[in-house]
Amino acid sequence: MAKQKLDIKIPSVSPEETHRIVRLVDESLKRFHGQIDELEGAIGMYFVGRQMGWRVLVLIHNKRTIKKYEDILGIKIREEFDETGPFTEKSQGYRIAQKLNAFWKAVSGEVSVDHRRDLEKS
């Protein structure tokens, strides 16, 4: 099967939004205590979530990890991010779960989705 090239437009970010994001990360760092790799993971999840949406995040992370990262950042992913974003379709797991019409079953693990954490080339 030939892979389809994804034509993804990267949305612009206003100076106000950029400032808000930097402040969120800086404040998270300021109040954080614990293993630095957890902070790094939370910040990485934030930037991935901005472009992929919370649905991809719940597909690739378990509930405990999501909660831990939300606590570190002081956010709720469903309030902070849209369901989907401009890069959602790069997620193999998301596309497969959608084709199976079993997104929440894939999230819960009831339906196994191979390559749920893989991204396609764009």
N, C-alpha and C positions, 0 to 999 in steps of 0.2 A: 504494500500500500504506500503510495507516494505521500510524503509529508507536505501539508499545506503551509505556505509561508504566511506568518501572521504579520499584518500591517498594523502595528501598534503606535498610536499617537501618544506621546508623553505630554500630559497636561501641564500647563504653566502653574507656577506657585506664586501667589502674591507676596510682597514683602511682609505684610502683616501675618500671613500664614507661616512663612519661613521663620519669622521671629517667634511665633507661638510654639512651633515645633522645637526650635533650639532651646527655648525656655523650659519646655516640658522635659527634654533630655537633661538639661543642666540641673533642674530641680530634682529630677530622679536621682542623678548622681550625688547631689548634695545630701539627700536624706538616706541614701542606700547604705546598708551595712550587710556584709555577707560575702559570699564568693563572687569575685568579679565576673566570672563566666556567666553567672545568672543575669547580671546587669547587662552584659554584652548581648546575651540572648534576647532579653526583653527589648533592648533598643533595636536589634535586628528585626525582631518580630514587628515592631512599630513601623519601620520603614517598608517592610514587605507588605504589611497590612494596608498601608496607605495606597499602594498600587494594585494589590490583588483582592482586597476586600476581606471581611471577616469570615466569609464562607470557606475560603481556602485555608485560613488560619485554623478553624475548628476541624478541618479535614486532616491537617498535618500534625496538629498538636493534641495531646490529651487534655481533659478538663483541668487537671491539676496544674499542668504547665501554663495553660492559658490564665488560670486564676493567679498563679505566682507572678507571671509577667504583668498582668493587670495591676496587681498590688504594687509591684516595683515602680510602674509608670504612673500610677494613680489614675488609671482610665478604665473604662469598660469598652471592649472592642466593638460591641454592637452599637455603642453610642459614638465612638470615635471614628469608625470606618463605615463606608457603604458596604452593602452585601457583596457586591462585586466591584471590580475596578478595571482599568484599562489593560492590565496584564493577567486577568483571571484566566483567560483561555490558554495561557502558557502552561497552566497546571494540568498535567496528564490525569492526575487523580480526580480533579474537579470535572473534567470533560467526561471521563469514564463514568463517574457517579451520575452525572446528568443523563448520559445515554441510557444507563440502566434504570433511570427514573427512581434512584434509591439513594439520594444524597444523605439523608439522615441515618439510613441504615449503614451507609459507608462510614459516617462519622462515629456511630456507636460501635462499629466493628462487626455488626451483624452480617454485613456483606463485605467480603474481602475485595479490596481494590489494589491490584498490583501497581507499582510505580506511583503511589499516591503522593509521594514527595518529589517526583521528578518534574522538571520544567523543560518545555520544548524550546528549541532555538527560534528566535524571531527574525 
